């Protein structure tokens, strides 16, 4: 065996060990989908008109609003975007609308479904229309599927597309957790970008960021923002709908190497005041429409729009927030 071949095999062995440990080998940069990891993505709602039809004009306005308020990017068709309530054709229209109106935002699309063929179809569509990455929930319906099955499912997706893929850890909703073992099984794919961890568990999130420092292990809850910053990670926040600027201010302070704690304290205080009012897609949609000063945006079944009493409570809380500014 010549020296060149021995060196190549040696490097391959080092890479295999590194990947098995959950880190990229030296000199190999993961495809993260953004030049900077510590970015703030708003997990956007999907606006509908009064009849429940997707409203492309409102989507365009929302993206412009997020950009104006300082968001770095958006996740389209995530949980806040009510993705299971839209058909495949509708989801393609939502993604196309967002990708045509990026206004400089980093756009991640959620293509996840319970079946691999439709997930691949939506993922390829997002890729072909210029998505910066994907956020893919595990196949949902059967609770806690085996890691072997999840590995095969995600491997089929990784083999079908080339853009960065993030796995979506939201076990309270999907009933199919993303585990360290699953990530290690997929670590050989160069377009494994990271995850979104919406579990809210500080211990679980700590395990993710420490095991995979080369990836972007984004937090989906602001209680883990300090850990995310300590490890150079970003965040995808549903709070970015109603509190876009407050979220953006935290990230702006961090990236400017200023003390971000005052901005984070203000965000958390605002959340406490609106807690229970702004945590669901209907309430987020109403709160966002108030913030933008535009017409109402609606949801679709099985969710229902906020009641008159809820509207009054949300408006009161947001008016209080304005008085604090």
Buried (B, 14 or more C-beta within 10 A) or exposed (E): EEEEEEEEEEEEEEBEEBBEEBBBBEEEEBBBBBEEBBBBBBBBBBBBBEEEEBBBEBBBBBBBBBBEBBBBBBBBBBBBBBBBBBEEEBBBBBBBBBBEBBEEBBBBBBBBBBEBEBBBBBBBBBBEBBBBBBBBBBBBEEEEBEBEEBBEBBBEBBEBBEBBBBBBBBBEEBBBBBBBEBBBBBBEBBBBBBBBBBBBBBEBBBBBBEBBBBBBBBBBBBEBBBBBBEBEBBBBBBBBBBBBBBBBBBBBBBBEEEEBEEBBEBBBEBBEBBEEBBBBBBBBBBBBBBBBEBBBBBBBEEBEBBEEEBBEBBBEBBEEBEEEE
